[in-house]
């Protein structure tokens, strides 16, 4: 029987086309030493076996939500926020997993330090071969506050690692539609929260962040100059909020936002006309996706046919493919 005197935790898990990983994510939560929780999983209209994997678990702590159509990461997160019943909420992405004591450590922290509203942890990055790389996050509150104000990249708290008090959601801090980009909503969310609440980290390595090439390459297929500058965009919004108390998106100043993107594009294309195409090609190469890389390099040539670097890159890839054949 659960101890009703301990805080009830809502574990929220957004899921979309993650059938290769979600079972490990779910099991890592069900194995927690802290047992007073609900696990809410929202399947965002997946096209693979994700939902089948979710429904294979028979545990009364699991709550399954099936979106009738795809809402995207931000929309799916908001569905989960609104469904959570816990005093504390904690994020667990469906392609990641966590240490068995994650919930216990973070609950203990928030119970001990009542002035802290959100706490993350150090994490372990896991690549496609299963090799691990540890990232130690600062647990110094002053350093974290300064880092958010300085708009460092990456942020001093990892979104997927956090547990936070319900009052943050009750105050209306949901993910929001950034209108021009469909990424960086998590950074925008954390930036806005950091302006009103106290954020912290524990130094324990509690979260295992999986480097998922399939997800990364799927995002590349729809990249454009807006998404290329998504990190700069949310920092631009924060800078204006710091100066005026409200950002340009909240003001509806779309012309100023569009001018920001146009100026960023102008700056970068002055240096390299085919910057976006070369950037995407390099990303595909880093995932060893050579055919896609060549396609994007050809797009680059159409913009900058006299660029010797692009020609050399294509020849290099083709020679590598021929040698390895």
C-alpha positions in Angstrom: 0.0 0.0 0.0 1.3 3.5 -0.9 2.3 5.9 1.8 -0.1 8.8 1.2 2.1 11.0 3.5 4.8 11.2 0.8 4.5 13.6 -2.1 2.7 12.1 -5.1 4.8 12.5 -8.3 3.6 12.7 -11.9 6.1 11.3 -14.3 5.3 12.7 -17.8 6.6 10.9 -20.9 5.9 12.4 -24.4 6.2 9.7 -27.1 6.4 9.7 -30.8 7.9 7.0 -33.0 10.2 5.6 -30.4 9.4 1.9 -30.5 13.2 1.1 -30.4 13.7 2.8 -27.0 10.4 3.4 -25.1 10.3 0.0 -23.3 13.6 0.8 -21.6 12.4 4.2 -20.7 9.2 2.9 -19.1 11.0 0.1 -17.3 13.5 2.5 -15.8 10.5 4.4 -14.2 8.7 1.3 -13.0 11.9 0.1 -11.3 12.2 3.3 -9.2 13.0 2.9 -5.5 10.4 5.7 -4.9 7.1 4.2 -5.7 4.4 6.9 -5.0 4.0 8.0 -8.6 1.9 7.9 -11.8 3.5 7.5 -15.2 1.5 9.4 -17.8 2.5 8.5 -21.4 1.1 10.5 -24.3 1.5 8.9 -27.7 1.6 11.7 -30.3 -0.1 9.7 -33.1 3.0 7.5 -33.7 3.3 5.5 -37.0 5.5 2.7 -35.6 5.0 0.2 -32.8 5.2 2.8 -30.0 1.6 2.5 -28.8 1.9 -1.3 -28.9 5.0 -1.2 -26.8 3.3 1.1 -24.2 0.2 -1.1 -24.0 2.4 -4.2 -23.4 3.0 -3.0 -19.8 0.4 -4.0 -17.3 0.9 -1.7 -14.3 -1.9 0.4 -12.7 0.5 3.3 -12.3 0.6 3.9 -16.0 -1.9 6.3 -17.6 -2.0 6.2 -21.4 -3.1 9.1 -23.6 -3.6 8.7 -27.3 -3.6 11.9 -29.3 -6.0 11.8 -32.3 -3.5 13.7 -34.4 0.1 14.8 -34.1 0.5 17.8 -31.8 4.3 18.1 -31.9 6.6 18.0 -28.9 5.4 21.2 -27.3 1.7 20.4 -27.8 2.2 16.9 -26.4 4.0 18.2 -23.4 1.1 20.5 -22.6 -1.3 17.6 -22.8 0.8 15.9 -20.2 1.1 19.0 -17.9 -2.7 19.3 -17.9 -3.2 15.6 -17.1 -0.7 15.5 -14.2 -2.1 15.1 -10.7 1.1 15.1 -8.7 2.5 17.6 -6.2 5.7 17.2 -8.1 6.1 16.7 -11.9 9.1 15.1 -13.6 10.0 14.8 -17.3 11.2 11.5 -18.8 11.6 11.5 -22.5 10.6 8.3 -24.2 14.0 7.7 -25.9 16.0 8.2 -22.7 16.1 6.4 -19.4 17.1 7.0 -15.8 18.9 5.7 -12.7 16.8 3.6 -10.4 17.0 6.2 -7.6 16.2 9.3 -9.7 12.8 10.0 -8.2 13.9 9.5 -4.6 17.0 11.8 -4.9 15.0 14.6 -6.5 12.0 14.3 -4.2 14.3 14.4 -1.2 16.0 17.5 -2.6 12.8 19.4 -3.1 11.5 18.3 0.3 14.7 19.5 2.0 15.2 22.8 0.0 11.7 24.3 0.0 13.0 27.5 -1.7 14.0 25.6 -4.8 11.2 25.2 -7.3 12.9 23.0 -10.0 15.8 20.6 -9.8 17.7 18.8 -12.6 20.7 16.5 -12.4 24.0 15.6 -14.1 23.5 13.3 -17.0 25.1 10.6 -19.1 25.0 10.9 -22.9 24.6 7.5 -24.6 25.5 7.2 -28.3 24.1 4.7 -30.8 26.8 2.2 -29.9 25.9 2.3 -26.2 29.1 4.2 -25.3 28.6 6.7 -22.4 29.9 10.2 -21.8 29.2 11.9 -18.4 28.3 15.6 -18.1 28.6 17.1 -14.6 26.1 19.9 -14.1 26.8 22.7 -11.6 24.9 22.5 -8.4 25.7 26.0 -7.4 22.5 28.1 -7.4 24.3 31.4 -8.0 26.1 30.0 -11.0 22.9 28.6 -12.4 21.1 31.9 -12.1 24.0 33.8 -13.7 24.2 31.3 -16.5 20.5 31.7 -17.3 20.8 35.5 -17.3 23.9 35.2 -19.6 21.9 33.0 -21.9 24.6 30.4 -22.2 24.4 27.5 -24.6 23.8 24.8 -23.6 21.6 25.9 -20.7 22.8 25.1 -17.1 19.8 22.7 -16.5 18.9 19.9 -18.9 15.2 20.0 -19.7 14.7 16.2 -19.7 16.3 15.8 -16.3 14.0 18.1 -14.2 11.5 17.7 -11.4 9.5 20.7 -10.4 6.7 21.9 -8.1 3.2 21.9 -9.4 2.8 25.6 -8.7 4.9 26.3 -11.9 2.2 24.7 -14.1 -0.6 26.2 -12.0 0.9 29.6 -12.7 0.6 29.0 -16.5 4.1 28.1 -17.4 3.4 25.8 -20.4 5.3 25.3 -23.6 4.2 27.8 -26.1 3.9 28.1 -29.9 7.0 30.0 -31.0 5.3 30.5 -34.4 8.4 30.7 -36.5 10.2 27.5 -35.3 9.2 24.1 -34.2 12.2 23.6 -31.9 13.8 25.2 -28.9 10.5 25.3 -27.1 12.2 23.6 -24.2 14.8 26.3 -23.9 12.2 29.0 -24.1 10.2 27.2 -21.3 13.2 27.0 -19.0 14.2 30.6 -19.7 10.8 31.9 -18.8 10.7 29.8 -15.6 14.2 30.9 -14.6 12.9 34.5 -14.5 10.4 33.7 -11.8 11.6 30.7 -9.9 14.7 29.2 -8.4 16.4 26.4 -10.4 19.0 23.9 -9.1 20.8 20.7 -9.9 22.1 17.7 -8.0 25.5 16.5 -9.0 24.3 12.8 -9.2 24.2 11.2 -12.7 20.5 10.4 -12.7 19.5 10.8 -16.3 20.7 8.9 -19.4 20.3 11.1 -22.5 20.3 9.1 -25.7 21.9 10.5 -28.8 19.3 9.3 -31.3 20.5 9.8 -35.0 17.1 8.8 -36.4 15.5 11.6 -34.5 18.2 14.1 -35.5 18.1 13.2 -39.2 14.3 13.4 -39.2 14.6 17.0 -37.9 17.1 17.8 -40.6 14.7 16.9 -43.3 12.5 20.0 -42.5 15.2 22.4 -41.5 15.2 26.0 -42.8 16.8 29.3 -41.9 14.2 29.9 -39.2 14.9 26.6 -37.4 18.7 27.1 -37.9 18.5 30.2 -35.7 16.0 28.8 -33.2 18.5 29.0 -30.3 19.3 32.6 -31.2 15.6 33.4 -31.5 14.6 32.3 -28.0 17.6 34.2 -26.6 16.5 37.3 -28.6 13.0 36.9 -27.0 14.6 36.6 -23.5 16.8 39.7 -24.1 13.8 41.8 -24.9 11.9 40.4 -21.8 14.8 41.4 -19.6 14.7 44.9 -21.0 11.0 45.5 -21.3 9.4 42.9 -19.1 7.5 41.3 -22.0 8.9 39.8 -25.2 8.1 40.6 -28.9 6.1 37.4 -29.3 3.9 38.4 -26.4 3.6 41.9 -27.8 2.7 40.6 -31.3 5.6 42.4 -32.9 6.0 39.9 -35.7 7.6 42.4 -38.1 10.5 42.9 -35.7 10.8 39.2 -35.2 10.9 38.6 -39.0 13.5 41.4 -39.4 15.6 39.5 -36.8 15.5 36.3 -38.8 16.3 38.2 -42.1 19.2 39.9 -40.5 20.6 36.6 -39.2 20.2 35.1 -42.6 21.9 38.1 -44.3 24.9 37.9 -41.9 25.5 34.2 -42.5 24.9 34.1 -46.2 27.2 37.0 -46.8 30.0 34.7 -45.5 28.7 31.6 -47.4 25.8 31.8 -49.8 24.9 28.1 -49.3 25.5 28.0 -45.5 22.3 26.2 -44.7 22.8 23.5 -47.3 26.4 22.9 -46.3 25.4 22.8 -42.6 22.8 20.1 -43.3 25.2 18.1 -45.4 27.8 18.1 -42.6 25.2 17.0 -40.1 24.2 14.1 -42.4 27.9 13.2 -42.8 28.3 13.1 -39.0 25.5 10.4 -39.0 27.2 8.6 -41.9 24.2 9.4 -44.2 26.3 10.0 -47.3 23.5 9.9 -49.9 21.6 12.6 -48.1 24.8 14.6 -47.6 25.5 14.5 -51.4 21.9 15.7 -52.1 22.3 18.7 -49.9 25.8 19.5 -51.4 24.2 19.5 -54.8 21.6 22.0 -53.5 24.6 24.0 -52.3 26.1 23.9 -55.7 22.9 25.3 -57.3 23.3 28.4 -55.0 27.1 28.6 -55.3 28.3 26.7 -58.4 31.8 28.2 -58.2 32.6 27.0 -54.7 35.6 24.7 -54.9 35.0 23.4 -51.3 31.6 22.0 -52.2 33.0 20.2 -55.3 35.9 18.7 -53.3 33.5 17.5 -50.6 31.3 15.7 -53.1 34.3 14.0 -54.7 35.6 13.0 -51.3 32.3 11.3 -50.4 32.1 9.5 -53.7 35.7 8.3 -53.4 35.0 7.0 -49.9 31.9 5.1 -51.1 33.9 3.6 -54.0 36.8 2.5 -51.8 34.5 0.9 -49.3 32.4 -0.8 -51.9 
